[in-house]
């Protein structure tokens, strides 16, 4: 009732237990006092802000607390589809006390950027996770698998720990001459930056040799660095070893200055990403193409010798597609191959599913096995099989071995995994032509 012109709050009478009788059924119901308290305001100030403040103090970590809980990121997160993850869930855990710097969740993000694609608040996990990982690496809290790769990269200049002198060993069986610039100096149009997995991994070497044969057939003037090449190291940067990345960059730039070339071509979307985005930030600018971008405009010059009669589906690499916007060049190449029928998986182009190799995930399968029901590569293989394809085509050096392993472990051995250049080379006559 108003008292002196103002409303007076009623006196609340609360009993620990009360019984009411329904006027309809005649049944009695007990209503404890806590039932009434359910209508009180929820106290959001019970949550600590320390976790957000610690992350926001890092360059690149500011955006995590911008999340307002719409959860659009969760259904597009590839890790959530095989586990329990997603940026919204990370935000909530930090809000309720999780220390991300010491949590296993820190290492599960593949930095695929699908969450950022749909986030209305632009919460950027591609900046947040590497920033927090860098602190964890500096404090020695790092999965053993990843530590081993960092040590190999530091010692040998490649993630596989291989002898640098064997980096261009694949050229011996290419069937065509491959110019190794340190021993055959002189200007070239294209510097072919081979990167680690095409240099050393047996299946990667198959693709490197196929690419060399294609370049020779098209008359492209190119050369490689051979033993002087070191990995560009973008995946190591995203996994938290920024210092290692910058040391590698200094070595790479110091090597490149000794050679004359117009453009760099690489098969590795991760190396491509660093050269077009990270190197210019530090004053090093080059004309850079992914190999599909080099070949797509030249496709009309290719002389085809056979039809392949294959139904092919294509996996978009995250760091070529979402990160750098290239979706058409790989498809143009596949559609030009005689006999190839291209079918799309449900998740493709902008919403393509991640293979699990990005952001250091290439070397963390043992670690992530404890947190997911299956590897991301295995999930993607199932999607490829569902498309009805004979072949899963790729254009990232990480993916051939990942998907071939996934095909075996899921019992889908009938699905063949081929790099696009392997398909082109086969339709051009392959090693028989060389």
PLY file of the C-alpha trace (Angstrom):
ply
format ascii 1.0
element vertex 434
property float x
property float y
property float z
element edge 433
property int vertex1
property int vertex2
end_header
0.00 0.00 0.00
1.25 3.57 -0.63
2.72 5.14 2.46
3.51 8.84 2.26
3.11 8.76 -1.53
5.48 5.83 -1.98
4.88 2.16 -2.41
5.76 0.02 0.55
7.22 -3.41 -0.09
5.08 -6.18 1.38
6.41 -8.21 4.26
7.29 -11.63 2.94
6.17 -14.54 5.05
8.21 -17.60 4.10
7.72 -21.00 5.63
10.29 -23.74 5.28
7.51 -26.05 4.17
3.92 -25.38 3.15
1.09 -27.51 1.85
-1.53 -26.31 -0.61
-4.65 -28.14 -1.75
-5.75 -28.11 -5.37
-9.29 -26.75 -5.81
-9.68 -28.96 -8.88
-8.34 -32.37 -7.89
-8.29 -32.01 -4.16
-4.66 -33.23 -4.06
-2.19 -31.73 -1.63
1.15 -30.36 -2.83
4.17 -29.49 -0.77
5.97 -26.25 -1.65
9.30 -25.83 0.14
10.66 -22.34 0.73
13.46 -22.84 -1.81
10.81 -23.05 -4.55
9.97 -19.39 -4.01
13.60 -18.41 -4.15
13.86 -19.74 -7.72
12.40 -16.43 -8.85
15.22 -14.37 -7.38
17.75 -12.70 -9.68
20.65 -14.94 -10.65
23.89 -13.51 -9.38
26.23 -13.26 -12.37
28.78 -11.60 -10.12
29.44 -14.98 -8.54
31.58 -15.75 -11.62
35.19 -14.65 -11.73
36.53 -12.48 -14.55
40.14 -13.46 -13.88
40.32 -15.93 -16.77
39.07 -13.39 -19.31
41.41 -10.71 -18.00
44.42 -13.01 -18.25
43.58 -13.96 -21.85
42.63 -10.41 -22.86
46.02 -9.15 -21.69
47.62 -11.06 -24.59
47.87 -9.53 -28.05
45.13 -11.29 -30.00
43.32 -12.62 -26.93
40.91 -9.74 -26.44
37.93 -11.10 -28.34
37.06 -14.17 -26.24
35.04 -12.10 -23.77
33.04 -10.52 -26.61
31.03 -13.74 -26.88
27.36 -13.26 -26.00
26.38 -16.90 -26.09
24.50 -17.27 -29.38
26.34 -20.61 -29.92
26.34 -20.35 -33.72
29.96 -21.52 -33.55
29.20 -24.87 -31.93
27.44 -26.73 -34.79
30.10 -25.62 -37.31
33.07 -26.52 -35.09
34.64 -29.70 -36.53
35.94 -30.77 -33.13
32.49 -30.53 -31.53
31.12 -32.96 -34.12
33.44 -35.65 -32.76
33.72 -34.39 -29.20
32.54 -31.68 -26.82
33.99 -28.37 -27.89
33.30 -25.07 -29.63
34.28 -21.47 -28.78
31.01 -20.84 -26.91
31.79 -23.80 -24.67
35.34 -22.53 -24.13
33.91 -19.12 -23.20
31.52 -20.67 -20.69
34.26 -22.79 -19.12
36.52 -19.75 -18.70
33.56 -17.85 -17.26
33.08 -20.53 -14.63
36.72 -20.85 -13.67
38.62 -22.88 -16.29
42.30 -21.93 -16.64
42.70 -22.23 -20.41
46.48 -21.93 -20.06
46.65 -25.33 -18.35
43.66 -27.06 -19.95
43.76 -29.80 -22.62
41.10 -27.76 -24.45
43.86 -25.37 -25.48
45.34 -27.91 -27.90
42.17 -29.22 -29.54
41.42 -26.19 -31.74
42.60 -26.67 -35.34
42.28 -22.92 -36.13
40.05 -23.86 -39.08
38.19 -20.49 -38.91
34.70 -21.91 -39.41
33.60 -20.44 -36.08
34.85 -16.99 -37.08
32.90 -17.28 -40.33
29.58 -17.39 -38.47
30.35 -15.39 -35.30
28.38 -12.10 -35.11
30.80 -10.78 -32.49
33.95 -11.80 -34.39
35.41 -13.87 -31.57
38.68 -14.86 -33.24
40.02 -18.22 -32.09
42.73 -18.02 -34.76
44.25 -15.22 -32.70
43.19 -16.34 -29.21
44.48 -19.92 -29.24
48.00 -19.23 -30.60
48.38 -16.38 -28.11
47.50 -18.58 -25.14
49.52 -21.48 -26.53
52.58 -19.28 -26.76
52.41 -18.65 -23.03
51.88 -22.37 -22.32
54.85 -23.28 -24.54
57.01 -20.71 -22.77
56.10 -22.27 -19.43
56.81 -25.81 -20.65
53.20 -27.02 -20.65
52.97 -28.68 -24.05
51.90 -32.10 -25.36
54.91 -34.36 -25.87
54.05 -35.03 -29.52
54.17 -31.34 -30.29
57.36 -30.75 -28.33
59.07 -33.41 -30.42
58.03 -31.69 -33.66
59.28 -28.32 -32.40
62.66 -29.87 -31.58
62.92 -31.55 -34.99
61.98 -28.33 -36.75
64.55 -26.34 -34.79
67.31 -28.88 -35.41
66.67 -29.93 -39.01
64.51 -27.18 -40.51
61.62 -29.58 -41.13
58.87 -31.12 -39.02
59.79 -34.69 -39.93
63.32 -34.51 -38.56
64.86 -35.51 -41.90
68.33 -34.72 -43.17
68.23 -31.43 -45.14
70.62 -32.89 -47.72
67.90 -35.36 -48.72
65.26 -32.68 -49.22
65.43 -32.90 -53.03
66.01 -36.67 -53.21
62.53 -37.05 -54.76
63.77 -35.41 -57.97
65.84 -38.44 -58.96
62.73 -40.43 -59.88
60.71 -37.58 -61.36
61.52 -38.61 -64.94
62.18 -34.99 -65.92
64.99 -32.58 -65.08
64.40 -30.50 -61.95
66.60 -27.47 -61.56
68.14 -27.17 -58.09
69.12 -23.53 -57.85
72.10 -23.77 -55.45
73.89 -25.99 -57.99
72.33 -24.43 -61.12
72.03 -20.72 -60.31
70.30 -18.15 -62.49
66.95 -16.35 -62.77
63.70 -18.34 -62.92
60.08 -17.38 -63.34
58.81 -19.67 -60.57
60.45 -20.67 -57.32
58.82 -23.98 -56.41
58.80 -24.02 -52.59
58.28 -27.73 -52.01
57.79 -27.74 -48.19
58.22 -30.72 -45.86
55.64 -33.34 -46.76
56.16 -33.19 -50.52
59.92 -33.32 -49.89
60.06 -36.26 -47.47
56.79 -38.18 -47.08
56.54 -41.05 -49.63
53.03 -40.07 -50.74
53.99 -36.41 -50.80
56.95 -37.26 -53.03
54.55 -38.94 -55.48
52.72 -35.63 -55.80
55.97 -33.61 -56.08
57.14 -35.80 -58.97
53.75 -35.49 -60.68
53.89 -31.71 -60.35
57.42 -31.62 -61.81
56.24 -33.60 -64.84
53.29 -31.25 -65.33
55.52 -28.17 -65.12
57.95 -29.68 -67.62
55.11 -30.46 -70.04
53.80 -26.91 -69.79
57.24 -25.39 -70.24
57.21 -23.54 -66.92
60.59 -22.05 -66.02
61.11 -23.05 -62.39
63.62 -24.16 -59.81
63.80 -25.43 -56.24
66.07 -24.59 -53.32
67.00 -28.17 -52.49
68.97 -28.52 -49.26
68.76 -24.78 -48.64
64.99 -24.90 -48.21
63.53 -24.80 -44.68
59.92 -25.12 -43.67
58.02 -21.85 -43.51
56.62 -23.07 -40.18
53.13 -21.55 -40.09
51.64 -24.56 -38.31
54.34 -24.29 -35.66
53.40 -20.62 -35.19
49.72 -21.47 -34.75
50.69 -24.22 -32.29
52.32 -21.58 -30.08
55.96 -21.48 -31.21
56.04 -17.95 -32.59
59.72 -17.58 -31.75
60.56 -20.64 -33.84
58.45 -19.31 -36.70
60.24 -15.96 -36.66
63.65 -17.65 -36.56
62.66 -19.78 -39.57
61.38 -16.69 -41.36
64.74 -14.97 -40.91
66.49 -18.00 -42.41
64.02 -18.25 -45.30
64.30 -14.56 -46.18
68.09 -14.70 -45.94
68.07 -17.61 -48.41
65.59 -16.08 -50.86
67.61 -12.91 -51.23
70.32 -14.89 -53.05
68.02 -16.01 -55.89
66.17 -14.29 -58.73
62.54 -15.28 -59.27
59.26 -13.57 -60.09
56.88 -15.59 -57.94
56.77 -18.35 -55.37
54.53 -21.40 -55.86
53.89 -23.87 -53.04
51.60 -26.88 -52.59
51.21 -26.17 -48.87
48.22 -23.95 -47.92
49.84 -23.33 -44.52
53.07 -22.08 -46.04
51.01 -20.12 -48.58
49.06 -18.50 -45.72
52.25 -17.38 -43.98
53.81 -15.97 -47.15
50.74 -13.91 -48.08
49.69 -12.81 -44.57
52.46 -13.13 -41.98
55.58 -12.30 -43.99
54.25 -8.92 -45.25
53.49 -7.90 -41.63
57.22 -8.21 -41.02
58.28 -6.39 -44.19
58.75 -9.36 -46.58
56.47 -9.27 -49.60
56.47 -11.73 -52.50
54.09 -12.73 -55.27
52.81 -16.07 -54.00
50.53 -18.69 -55.56
49.20 -22.02 -54.44
49.97 -24.62 -57.09
46.29 -24.82 -58.11
46.34 -21.07 -58.79
49.36 -21.51 -61.05
47.87 -24.42 -63.01
44.23 -23.31 -63.34
44.92 -20.55 -65.92
47.13 -22.98 -67.88
44.62 -25.82 -68.03
43.72 -25.17 -71.69
47.36 -25.85 -72.62
47.40 -29.33 -71.09
47.54 -32.22 -73.55
45.35 -35.03 -72.22
46.14 -38.62 -73.19
43.50 -40.65 -71.35
40.15 -40.50 -69.62
40.05 -41.50 -65.97
36.37 -42.49 -65.61
36.23 -41.51 -61.93
33.69 -39.95 -59.63
35.67 -37.51 -57.53
34.82 -35.42 -54.48
37.05 -32.60 -53.31
38.12 -31.61 -49.80
38.68 -27.86 -49.36
41.81 -27.16 -47.27
40.91 -24.71 -44.51
43.98 -22.55 -45.13
43.38 -22.31 -48.88
39.60 -21.90 -48.67
38.24 -20.15 -45.58
41.51 -18.44 -44.67
42.42 -17.23 -48.16
39.24 -17.46 -50.22
40.38 -19.87 -52.95
37.66 -22.37 -53.83
37.50 -22.28 -57.62
41.03 -23.06 -58.86
41.06 -26.67 -57.55
37.59 -27.33 -58.95
38.51 -25.87 -62.34
41.40 -28.33 -62.55
39.29 -31.32 -61.55
36.49 -30.44 -63.96
39.01 -30.18 -66.82
40.32 -33.75 -66.39
38.73 -36.02 -69.03
36.37 -38.58 -67.53
36.22 -37.00 -64.05
32.78 -36.38 -62.57
32.97 -33.95 -59.65
30.47 -34.38 -56.81
30.37 -32.20 -53.71
30.15 -33.34 -50.11
27.49 -31.75 -47.91
30.17 -29.75 -46.11
32.14 -27.97 -48.80
33.53 -24.61 -49.86
32.93 -22.04 -47.06
31.53 -24.71 -44.74
34.11 -27.35 -45.62
35.03 -29.77 -42.84
38.53 -29.66 -41.34
40.92 -32.61 -41.81
42.26 -32.04 -38.28
45.79 -31.12 -39.35
45.74 -27.35 -38.88
47.06 -25.39 -35.91
49.46 -28.18 -34.96
46.75 -30.85 -35.12
48.82 -32.69 -37.72
51.06 -33.88 -34.91
48.49 -34.28 -32.10
46.41 -37.31 -33.13
47.55 -39.27 -30.07
46.67 -36.40 -27.76
43.27 -35.65 -29.31
42.30 -39.35 -29.26
41.64 -38.92 -25.53
39.10 -36.17 -26.20
37.24 -37.19 -29.37
35.22 -40.17 -30.52
37.11 -40.33 -33.83
39.70 -38.33 -35.73
38.43 -35.47 -37.85
40.03 -37.12 -40.87
37.98 -40.27 -40.22
34.78 -38.25 -40.03
35.66 -36.58 -43.34
36.35 -39.92 -45.01
32.85 -41.07 -44.03
31.40 -37.95 -45.64
33.40 -38.61 -48.81
32.09 -42.18 -48.97
28.52 -40.94 -48.50
28.96 -38.69 -51.56
29.35 -41.80 -53.74
32.84 -40.84 -54.89
35.57 -43.26 -55.98
38.30 -40.74 -55.17
38.77 -38.12 -52.46
40.86 -35.39 -54.12
43.04 -33.05 -52.08
45.52 -30.23 -52.64
47.29 -29.98 -49.28
50.35 -32.11 -48.41
48.94 -32.96 -44.97
45.81 -34.56 -46.32
46.85 -37.54 -48.44
48.39 -39.41 -45.52
45.68 -38.28 -43.08
42.82 -39.43 -45.28
44.51 -42.64 -46.41
44.96 -43.58 -42.75
41.34 -42.57 -42.12
40.10 -44.73 -44.98
41.92 -47.75 -43.56
40.84 -47.21 -39.94
37.17 -46.77 -40.89
37.11 -49.80 -43.20
36.73 -47.67 -46.33
39.83 -48.91 -48.15
37.93 -48.70 -51.45
38.07 -44.91 -51.31
41.22 -43.71 -53.06
42.91 -40.52 -51.87
44.78 -38.61 -54.56
46.33 -35.18 -54.86
44.89 -33.20 -57.76
48.30 -33.14 -59.47
48.41 -36.95 -59.35
45.10 -37.10 -61.23
46.25 -34.53 -63.78
49.54 -36.33 -64.27
47.79 -39.66 -64.77
45.44 -38.18 -67.39
48.47 -36.63 -69.15
50.22 -39.99 -69.37
52.19 -39.83 -66.13
55.69 -41.23 -65.84
55.27 -42.92 -69.26
55.32 -39.48 -70.81
58.49 -38.34 -69.05
0 1
1 2
2 3
3 4
4 5
5 6
6 7
7 8
8 9
9 10
10 11
11 12
12 13
13 14
14 15
15 16
16 17
17 18
18 19
19 20
20 21
21 22
22 23
23 24
24 25
25 26
26 27
27 28
28 29
29 30
30 31
31 32
32 33
33 34
34 35
35 36
36 37
37 38
38 39
39 40
40 41
41 42
42 43
43 44
44 45
45 46
46 47
47 48
48 49
49 50
50 51
51 52
52 53
53 54
54 55
55 56
56 57
57 58
58 59
59 60
60 61
61 62
62 63
63 64
64 65
65 66
66 67
67 68
68 69
69 70
70 71
71 72
72 73
73 74
74 75
75 76
76 77
77 78
78 79
79 80
80 81
81 82
82 83
83 84
84 85
85 86
86 87
87 88
88 89
89 90
90 91
91 92
92 93
93 94
94 95
95 96
96 97
97 98
98 99
99 100
100 101
101 102
102 103
103 104
104 105
105 106
106 107
107 108
108 109
109 110
110 111
111 112
112 113
113 114
114 115
115 116
116 117
117 118
118 119
119 120
120 121
121 122
122 123
123 124
124 125
125 126
126 127
127 128
128 129
129 130
130 131
131 132
132 133
133 134
134 135
135 136
136 137
137 138
138 139
139 140
140 141
141 142
142 143
143 144
144 145
145 146
146 147
147 148
148 149
149 150
150 151
151 152
152 153
153 154
154 155
155 156
156 157
157 158
158 159
159 160
160 161
161 162
162 163
163 164
164 165
165 166
166 167
167 168
168 169
169 170
170 171
171 172
172 173
173 174
174 175
175 176
176 177
177 178
178 179
179 180
180 181
181 182
182 183
183 184
184 185
185 186
186 187
187 188
188 189
189 190
190 191
191 192
192 193
193 194
194 195
195 196
196 197
197 198
198 199
199 200
200 201
201 202
202 203
203 204
204 205
205 206
206 207
207 208
208 209
209 210
210 211
211 212
212 213
213 214
214 215
215 216
216 217
217 218
218 219
219 220
220 221
221 222
222 223
223 224
224 225
225 226
226 227
227 228
228 229
229 230
230 231
231 232
232 233
233 234
234 235
235 236
236 237
237 238
238 239
239 240
240 241
241 242
242 243
243 244
244 245
245 246
246 247
247 248
248 249
249 250
250 251
251 252
252 253
253 254
254 255
255 256
256 257
257 258
258 259
259 260
260 261
261 262
262 263
263 264
264 265
265 266
266 267
267 268
268 269
269 270
270 271
271 272
272 273
273 274
274 275
275 276
276 277
277 278
278 279
279 280
280 281
281 282
282 283
283 284
284 285
285 286
286 287
287 288
288 289
289 290
290 291
291 292
292 293
293 294
294 295
295 296
296 297
297 298
298 299
299 300
300 301
301 302
302 303
303 304
304 305
305 306
306 307
307 308
308 309
309 310
310 311
311 312
312 313
313 314
314 315
315 316
316 317
317 318
318 319
319 320
320 321
321 322
322 323
323 324
324 325
325 326
326 327
327 328
328 329
329 330
330 331
331 332
332 333
333 334
334 335
335 336
336 337
337 338
338 339
339 340
340 341
341 342
342 343
343 344
344 345
345 346
346 347
347 348
348 349
349 350
350 351
351 352
352 353
353 354
354 355
355 356
356 357
357 358
358 359
359 360
360 361
361 362
362 363
363 364
364 365
365 366
366 367
367 368
368 369
369 370
370 371
371 372
372 373
373 374
374 375
375 376
376 377
377 378
378 379
379 380
380 381
381 382
382 383
383 384
384 385
385 386
386 387
387 388
388 389
389 390
390 391
391 392
392 393
393 394
394 395
395 396
396 397
397 398
398 399
399 400
400 401
401 402
402 403
403 404
404 405
405 406
406 407
407 408
408 409
409 410
410 411
411 412
412 413
413 414
414 415
415 416
416 417
417 418
418 419
419 420
420 421
421 422
422 423
423 424
424 425
425 426
426 427
427 428
428 429
429 430
430 431
431 432
432 433
